[in-house]
Amino acid sequence: MSHRDFDDAMGLLSRDLRQRRLVVFCGASGSGKSSAIEFLLEQHPHCAAAGQWCVIEELRHYRDLRSVWRALRHGQRLLIASHLPHRLHRCLALLVSTELIELDWQPHKIVRWLQARGIHHSSAAVNRFCQIFGANYHDAQLILNHYPAANFDQALG
């Protein structure tokens, strides 16, 4: 998903990030972490100023947190796309001002994505999808590609 097509389902533009040193997007592949970061860097009034934020993509292993800690010790403000559990990042929030955004458990963003494409769906199907796959666009698109003529409920079936 391009940040140009980004649907601000999480209300990112309305969040006050002036005092934040760390903004972490947690979620599986395809959940929109990188698109959300690009969107913030281009559109958010507290992030768009050049040079204010460093981006760390694809935190996958606990050892990757060393680079986060090093950057924070050097005074950098970070936008992070993380596959690590959100609980782990809550520990960092005890040390630095953090905005933690968990993308895997937000069914409303999948509902908005389906509505924008005119795809019929039920709340039950979207909730079941999110329980199985998390709220990620990639898997939703794969399911629809596999059953192109069906509505989301039938495709998920």
C-alpha positions as CSV (number, residue, x, y, z in Angstrom):
1,M,0.0,0.0,0.0
2,S,1.3,3.4,-1.0
3,H,1.2,6.2,1.6
4,R,-0.6,8.1,-1.1
5,D,-3.5,5.6,-0.7
6,F,-3.1,5.6,3.0
7,D,-6.4,5.6,5.0
8,D,-5.8,7.2,8.4
9,A,-8.0,4.7,10.2
10,M,-5.9,5.1,13.4
11,G,-6.3,8.9,13.5
12,L,-2.5,9.5,13.2
13,L,-2.9,13.1,12.0
14,S,-4.8,14.0,15.1
15,R,-2.2,12.6,17.5
16,D,0.0,15.0,19.4
17,L,3.6,13.8,18.8
18,R,5.5,16.9,19.8
19,Q,6.8,15.4,23.1
20,R,7.3,11.9,21.8
21,R,10.8,10.5,21.3
22,L,9.6,7.1,20.1
23,V,6.7,6.2,17.9
24,V,6.4,2.4,17.4
25,F,4.1,0.7,14.9
26,C,3.7,-3.0,15.9
27,G,2.2,-5.6,13.5
28,A,2.6,-8.4,11.1
29,S,3.9,-8.0,7.6
30,G,1.3,-6.3,5.5
31,S,-0.4,-4.5,8.5
32,G,0.6,-1.0,7.2
33,K,3.6,-0.1,9.4
34,S,5.8,1.3,6.7
35,S,3.0,3.1,5.0
36,A,2.0,4.7,8.3
37,I,5.6,5.9,8.8
38,E,5.7,7.3,5.3
39,F,2.4,9.0,5.9
40,L,3.5,10.6,9.2
41,L,6.8,11.8,7.6
42,E,4.9,13.5,4.7
43,Q,1.7,14.6,6.4
44,H,1.9,14.9,10.2
45,P,2.7,18.5,11.4
46,H,5.0,17.1,14.1
47,C,6.9,14.7,11.8
48,A,7.2,16.4,8.5
49,A,10.1,18.7,9.4
50,A,13.2,17.3,7.7
51,G,15.8,15.7,9.9
52,Q,13.6,15.5,13.1
53,W,13.0,11.7,13.0
54,C,15.1,8.6,12.2
55,V,13.3,5.6,10.9
56,I,14.1,2.0,11.9
57,E,12.4,-0.6,9.8
58,E,11.8,-4.2,10.4
59,L,12.6,-4.8,14.1
60,R,12.3,-8.6,14.1
61,H,14.7,-9.9,16.8
62,Y,15.2,-8.9,20.4
63,R,18.8,-8.1,19.6
64,D,17.6,-5.4,17.2
65,L,16.5,-3.4,20.2
66,R,20.2,-2.5,20.8
67,S,20.1,-0.1,17.8
68,V,16.9,1.5,19.2
69,W,18.5,2.0,22.6
70,R,21.7,3.4,21.1
71,A,19.8,5.9,19.0
72,L,17.7,7.0,22.0
73,R,20.9,7.4,24.1
74,H,22.2,9.8,21.3
75,G,19.0,11.9,21.6
76,Q,17.4,10.8,18.4
77,R,13.6,10.6,17.8
78,L,12.5,7.4,16.3
79,L,9.8,6.1,14.1
80,I,9.8,2.3,14.2
81,A,8.2,-0.5,12.3
82,S,8.3,-3.6,14.6
83,H,7.3,-7.2,14.4
84,L,8.2,-7.6,18.1
85,P,5.4,-7.9,20.6
86,H,3.8,-4.6,21.7
87,R,4.4,-5.6,25.4
88,L,8.1,-5.3,24.8
89,H,7.8,-1.8,23.6
90,R,5.7,-0.9,26.6
91,C,8.8,-1.5,28.7
92,L,10.6,1.2,26.6
93,A,7.7,3.6,27.4
94,L,8.8,3.5,31.0
95,L,12.0,5.1,30.0
96,V,11.1,7.5,27.1
97,S,8.0,9.2,25.9
98,T,6.4,6.7,23.6
99,E,3.4,6.4,21.2
100,L,2.7,2.7,20.7
101,I,0.3,1.8,17.8
102,E,-0.7,-1.8,17.5
103,L,-1.9,-2.5,14.0
104,D,-2.8,-6.2,14.2
105,W,-5.9,-5.8,16.4
106,Q,-7.8,-3.0,14.6
107,P,-10.7,-4.6,12.6
108,H,-12.1,-1.1,11.8
109,K,-9.1,-0.5,9.4
110,I,-10.0,-3.6,7.5
111,V,-13.6,-2.6,7.4
112,R,-12.6,0.8,6.0
113,W,-10.3,-0.9,3.4
114,L,-13.1,-3.2,2.2
115,Q,-15.6,-0.3,2.1
116,A,-13.2,1.8,0.0
117,R,-13.1,-1.0,-2.5
118,G,-16.9,-1.6,-2.5
119,I,-16.5,-5.1,-1.1
120,H,-19.5,-6.4,0.9
121,H,-18.6,-7.9,4.3
122,S,-20.0,-8.7,7.7
123,S,-18.6,-7.7,11.0
124,A,-18.4,-11.4,12.0
125,A,-16.2,-12.2,8.9
126,V,-13.9,-9.2,9.5
127,N,-13.5,-10.2,13.2
128,R,-12.8,-13.8,12.3
129,F,-10.2,-12.7,9.7
130,C,-8.5,-10.5,12.3
131,Q,-8.4,-13.3,14.8
132,I,-6.8,-15.6,12.3
133,F,-4.5,-13.3,10.4
134,G,-4.4,-10.0,12.3
135,A,-5.7,-6.8,10.7
136,N,-3.3,-6.8,7.7
137,Y,-4.0,-5.7,4.2
138,H,-1.7,-8.2,2.5
139,D,-3.6,-11.3,3.7
140,A,-7.0,-9.6,3.0
141,Q,-5.9,-8.9,-0.6
142,L,-4.6,-12.5,-1.0
143,I,-8.0,-13.9,0.1
144,L,-9.9,-11.6,-2.3
145,N,-7.5,-12.5,-5.1
146,H,-8.1,-16.2,-4.5
147,Y,-11.9,-15.6,-4.7
148,P,-12.3,-12.5,-6.9
149,A,-16.1,-12.7,-7.5
150,A,-17.0,-13.4,-3.9
151,N,-17.8,-11.0,-1.1
152,F,-15.4,-11.0,1.8
153,D,-17.5,-13.4,3.9
154,Q,-17.6,-16.0,1.0
155,A,-14.0,-15.5,0.2
156,L,-13.0,-16.1,3.8
157,G,-15.4,-19.1,4.1
